[in-house]
Amino acid sequence: MMNKSYDADVIVIGGGPIGLASAYFCAKQGNSVILLEKFSIGNQQGSSAEHVRMWRIMYTELNHAKLAIKSGEMFQALEKEADVRLLHKNGLLNFGVETGYTPEGTLNTAVEVMDQLGKKYTRLNKRQIEDRYPFKNLPDDFSGVYQEEAATIDVKETLQSLLRLNKINGVDIRTGERVVQMVSEANGVIVRSETRDYVAKKVILCPGSYVNELIYPSFGFKFNILLWEMCFAYYRITDPTLTFPMWFQFDQPRNGHSNLFYGFPEAHFARKGFVRLAVDWASHTFMDPHEREFSPRKLDIQLTREYVMQHMKGLDAAPIDMGSALMTHFPDNLSVLDFLPKEHVPYHKNIVLCTGGWAFKFTPLFGKICADLVNQGETDVDIREFSILRDAIIQPNERKNRMKHSLFWGVIFSLLSAFCYSALTTLIKINGVAISVPILVFIQSAFCLVFILPIMFFKFGRASLNLKQFSTIKKQHLFRTVFSLSIGYCLFLAIKKIPYFDAVLLYNAFPLFVPVVAFALLGTKMNKRLWPFILMGFLGVALTMNIDVHLVSLWAVIALLSAVCAAGSIVMMRKISATDNSLKSLYYYFFISTIISGVIAIPEFHEITQTSFMLLMAMSVLFFFVQYFLVLSATYTTAQVVSSTYYSNIIFSLIFSIFLLNNALSLSVIIGMVLIVVGGVGVIFLQKNLKKLK
Ligand SMILES: Cc1cc2nc3c(=O)[nH]c(=O)nc-3n(C[C@H](O)[C@H](O)[C@H](O)COP(=O)(O)OP(=O)(O)OC[C@H]3O[C@@H](n4cnc5c(N)ncnc54)[C@H](O)[C@@H]3O)c2cc1C
């Protein structure tokens, strides 16, 4: 328990621009403030190394543009108070081709945002770009947009001014003071540095790339960040009559790198007579900031050098003053600006975190928001997009506590999926004979795509349907689609050729394949104590289905293959759910599967009767819910639990067959059903207890 008086109302950890701005606004709001920085103010170890950053309003997201405008006004207020110039207006030229989403957004979407804001811009074709600016040999399909309000930020002056203003406002700045742990309690936070303990009512945490180093020892979870060692260099201007703008070139990725380049104009506060250019990419990426190497990467500099030789005029292509800075990337490229998550942190509103993203341009705004959050518990700025709880921000294996609490929902969704699946296969058996399997699979995928489009639209907005995002889809989505499609082809084909229950039985062997497939694809080891229950479940399946010798045929092997694919699909879904939103994953799945199954179905196309069409509709609705509930289930619990509960589809199938096909229940079937339930429930409980023991 805390039993000493406070060292300060607020402790700010991290003396980069965001930490300094937060301390400044806290002090202005009447708090006593201590700022702890492990190196020095203006150090080159973090994200704010070097002289220049871009301030711009040409953004793909309207809210970002509005935030930048607000922040620009706050920069001007700081300039006035410190009597300095921080923003040097020089306009921004974006040019190139439409690409998938890049760290800078895309070329044309930013134009739409400018229109919405009523901001002026100039459109340029390739020739106009080459005539007005020092570029050459640009591809013919390049076009550009120039927006005059953008500015180069003087990084060092910003840091120095904030430092000065902090001192004037009584902030106690302590450099060389590394914080190693925080403890959040009911009446404040203990901040442990390498030299002593501090106590404050609230903490603002602005540690940049070093965030996990402090969060993990304090609260046992980690953020899902990837650090880029971004290299840059200066190039001498050989033709001073040319106008070098601030610019960004959009292009499609090439030879394993982003093919995105950017540059700044000559700045008197940087290197006079030189411009600073770089590739917007890093060949060296890692998660632990200590893996950083300070010498600039040969490849990254070489790429920029080649760009200068091929596409720029009036520059000497010999790079000088090369350096690098650490960029902190969350999967969606945005910052996190929020209280720490309540799932992991007691009295979570004691600590506000701001890290990651392209945030220099938001320095005063983010600083003010941090101060408002600790002082008032809220901000009047819309910061929902920077939420700590958005998808994939916290590392998945560290969300185990949340997962344990959601076992209930994992089981419920898996049961619902199993129910829909049994209804679907029963429908195929009763009525589906007239429709060929490729057509069936294609129509299902296409219908599901149509079902999910409005859901995506209303939940995530029009931008979420943009096909450009498919260029960034990970291999996992493709694997998952191929596995899931293959289940349909194998199982539906087998159901038509061998007895319904035999095919369903073989399909239901998939939980046995899950650990094998998880090991093969992801290297995941399975706990041996789960095996007896899974085997018990399989024995139950065998009894329920009254397995017989005729099963060993080509069609039986195909049915068994559907089980392998189902295991693969579940494992991939689980993997994807750790980083991607479940609805978006489904959208990708239905989109890709419609294309693949459409191509496969072309030779099979034939006229479909009205009755068959209605049936296909019903099957598609069921199929949609099978997938939707399964994805939800995998989001809440483990692959083993999903698969074990999914056994219940046999029981549902039996109930359907008793009522729709007039089948009778034998003793072996009753025993089988009991074994299935005991096996499934046993796995679920064992799984839960194993977690508790850990
Ligand atoms: C090459 C490059 C180009 C960029 N271009 C732009 C751009 O054009 N426009 C833009 O808006 N943004 C840009 N960014 C992003 C921008 O630079 C960063 O968002 C911003 O500098 C982050 O500031 P910060 O205060 O959050 O982090 P930092 O500046 O990294 O500061 C964090 C501080 O916390 C300290 N610290 C960490 N852990 C501890 C601890 N345990 N105890 C005490 N102190 C600690 C560190 O020493 C460091 O000084 C760019 C980034 C890079 C790398």
The ligand as an SDF file (V2000), in Angstrom:
LIG
                    3D

 53 58  0  0  0  0  0  0  0  0999 V2000
   12.0350    8.2630  -39.9500 C   0  0  0  0  0  0  0  0  0  0  0  0
   10.7550    8.7410  -39.3460 C   0  0  0  0  0  0  0  0  0  0  0  0
   10.0000    9.6880  -40.0200 C   0  0  0  0  0  0  0  0  0  0  0  0
    8.8150   10.1490  -39.4590 C   0  0  0  0  0  0  0  0  0  0  0  0
    8.0970   11.0980  -40.1310 N   0  0  0  0  0  0  0  0  0  0  0  0
    7.0290   11.6600  -39.5520 C   0  0  0  0  0  0  0  0  0  0  0  0
    6.3700   12.7430  -40.1670 C   0  0  0  0  0  0  0  0  0  0  0  0
    6.7650   13.1830  -41.2430 O   0  0  0  0  0  0  0  0  0  0  0  0
    5.3050   13.2840  -39.5370 N   0  0  0  0  0  0  0  0  0  0  0  0
    4.8590   12.8220  -38.3220 C   0  0  0  0  0  0  0  0  0  0  0  0
    3.8880   13.3460  -37.8060 O   0  0  0  0  0  0  0  0  0  0  0  0
    5.4510   11.7820  -37.7120 N   0  0  0  0  0  0  0  0  0  0  0  0
    6.5370   11.1980  -38.2880 C   0  0  0  0  0  0  0  0  0  0  0  0
    7.1980   10.1840  -37.6550 N   0  0  0  0  0  0  0  0  0  0  0  0
    6.7120    9.7080  -36.3580 C   0  0  0  0  0  0  0  0  0  0  0  0
    7.1550   10.6540  -35.2540 C   0  0  0  0  0  0  0  0  0  0  0  0
    8.5100   10.9580  -35.4020 O   0  0  0  0  0  0  0  0  0  0  0  0
    6.8900    9.9940  -33.9060 C   0  0  0  0  0  0  0  0  0  0  0  0
    5.5140    9.6780  -33.8240 O   0  0  0  0  0  0  0  0  0  0  0  0
    7.2340   10.9160  -32.7550 C   0  0  0  0  0  0  0  0  0  0  0  0
    8.5340   11.4010  -32.8960 O   0  0  0  0  0  0  0  0  0  0  0  0
    7.0780   10.1250  -31.4470 C   0  0  0  0  0  0  0  0  0  0  0  0
    7.3740   10.9110  -30.3440 O   0  0  0  0  0  0  0  0  0  0  0  0
    7.2880   10.2620  -28.8650 P   0  0  0  0  0  0  0  0  0  0  0  0
    7.4520   11.3530  -27.9060 O   0  0  0  0  0  0  0  0  0  0  0  0
    6.0510    9.4390  -28.7850 O   0  0  0  0  0  0  0  0  0  0  0  0
    8.4540    9.1880  -28.8400 O   0  0  0  0  0  0  0  0  0  0  0  0
   10.0500    9.4090  -28.6830 P   0  0  0  0  0  0  0  0  0  0  0  0
   10.4750   10.6530  -29.3590 O   0  0  0  0  0  0  0  0  0  0  0  0
   10.6980    8.1580  -29.1050 O   0  0  0  0  0  0  0  0  0  0  0  0
   10.2320    9.6460  -27.1530 O   0  0  0  0  0  0  0  0  0  0  0  0
   10.0990    8.6190  -26.2020 C   0  0  0  0  0  0  0  0  0  0  0  0
   11.0250    8.9460  -25.0770 C   0  0  0  0  0  0  0  0  0  0  0  0
   10.7410    8.1010  -23.9760 O   0  0  0  0  0  0  0  0  0  0  0  0
   11.9680    7.7490  -23.3630 C   0  0  0  0  0  0  0  0  0  0  0  0
   11.7390    6.5380  -22.5870 N   0  0  0  0  0  0  0  0  0  0  0  0
   11.3570    5.3360  -23.0580 C   0  0  0  0  0  0  0  0  0  0  0  0
   11.2580    4.4330  -22.0680 N   0  0  0  0  0  0  0  0  0  0  0  0
   11.5880    5.0940  -20.9280 C   0  0  0  0  0  0  0  0  0  0  0  0
   11.6750    4.6750  -19.5660 C   0  0  0  0  0  0  0  0  0  0  0  0
   11.4380    3.4200  -19.2050 N   0  0  0  0  0  0  0  0  0  0  0  0
   12.0440    5.5950  -18.6480 N   0  0  0  0  0  0  0  0  0  0  0  0
   12.2890    6.8760  -19.0030 C   0  0  0  0  0  0  0  0  0  0  0  0
   12.2260    7.3170  -20.2930 N   0  0  0  0  0  0  0  0  0  0  0  0
   11.8770    6.4240  -21.2490 C   0  0  0  0  0  0  0  0  0  0  0  0
   12.9040    7.5720  -24.5410 C   0  0  0  0  0  0  0  0  0  0  0  0
   14.2500    7.6590  -24.1580 O   0  0  0  0  0  0  0  0  0  0  0  0
   12.4690    8.6850  -25.4600 C   0  0  0  0  0  0  0  0  0  0  0  0
   13.2310    9.8490  -25.2640 O   0  0  0  0  0  0  0  0  0  0  0  0
    8.3680    9.6580  -38.2100 C   0  0  0  0  0  0  0  0  0  0  0  0
    9.1240    8.6950  -37.5340 C   0  0  0  0  0  0  0  0  0  0  0  0
   10.3060    8.2470  -38.0920 C   0  0  0  0  0  0  0  0  0  0  0  0
   11.0900    7.2150  -37.3620 C   0  0  0  0  0  0  0  0  0  0  0  0
  1  2  1  0
  2  3  1  0
  2 52  2  0
  3  4  2  0
  4  5  1  0
  4 50  1  0
  5  6  2  0
  6  7  1  0
  6 13  1  0
  7  8  2  0
  7  9  1  0
  9 10  1  0
 10 11  2  0
 10 12  1  0
 12 13  2  0
 13 14  1  0
 14 15  1  0
 14 50  1  0
 15 16  1  0
 16 17  1  0
 16 18  1  0
 18 19  1  0
 18 20  1  0
 20 21  1  0
 20 22  1  0
 22 23  1  0
 23 24  1  0
 24 25  2  0
 24 26  1  0
 24 27  1  0
 27 28  1  0
 28 29  2  0
 28 30  1  0
 28 31  1  0
 31 32  1  0
 32 33  1  0
 33 34  1  0
 33 48  1  0
 34 35  1  0
 35 36  1  0
 35 46  1  0
 36 37  1  0
 36 45  1  0
 37 38  2  0
 38 39  1  0
 39 40  1  0
 39 45  2  0
 40 41  1  0
 40 42  2  0
 42 43  1  0
 43 44  2  0
 44 45  1  0
 46 47  1  0
 46 48  1  0
 48 49  1  0
 50 51  2  0
 51 52  1  0
 52 53  1  0
M  END
$$$$
